[in-house]
Amino acid sequence: MALSKVVILSVLLFSFLVLDLVEADETAIGNVAQDGSPSGKKIDCGGACAARCQKSSRPHLCKRACGTCCRRCNCVPPGTAGNQEVCPCYASLTTHGGRRKCP
C-alpha cells in the first residue's frame, strides 16, 4: 500500500516537472525575434546609443539615428563603430538613398 502511494506520488512529481520544462521551452522560443535577437526584453536604447555615438563628430544626429534603429531592432552593436554583424537588423536598415541608416 505504501509502495503504491510512493510510485503514484513519484509519477505525479515527474509529470509536473516535464510540464514545467515544456512551458519554459515554449516561453524561450516565443521570446526570439525573426532576426535572432531577443524580443522579450527591451534594451536601454538611450544608454546603448550614447555609448555608440560618444566619439561621433555629430553626436546628436548619431544618437537620433541610432535611437530609431534601436527601437526598430531592439539591438545596438557594441563599440563606437563597426561590429554590424552582431545585429543584422540594425545593419540592414537603409535611407531612401540606399545608404546605411544606422551609425
Stockholm file with secondary structure:
# STOCKHOLM 1.0

chainA/1-103         MALSKVVILSVLLFSFLVLDLVEADETAIGNVAQDGSPSGKKIDCGGACAARCQKSSRPHLCKRACGTCCRRCNCVPPGTAGNQEVCPCYASLTTHGGRRKCP
#=GR chainA/1-103 SS CHHHHHHHHHHHHHHHHHHHHHHHHHHHHHTBCTTSSBCSSCCCHHHHHHHHTTTCSSHHHHHHHHHHHHHHHSCCCSSSSCCGGGCHHHHHCBCTTSSBCCC
#=GC SS_cons         CHHHHHHHHHHHHHHHHHHHHHHHHHHHHHTBCTTSSBCSSCCCHHHHHHHHTTTCSSHHHHHHHHHHHHHHHSCCCSSSSCCGGGCHHHHHCBCTTSSBCCC
//
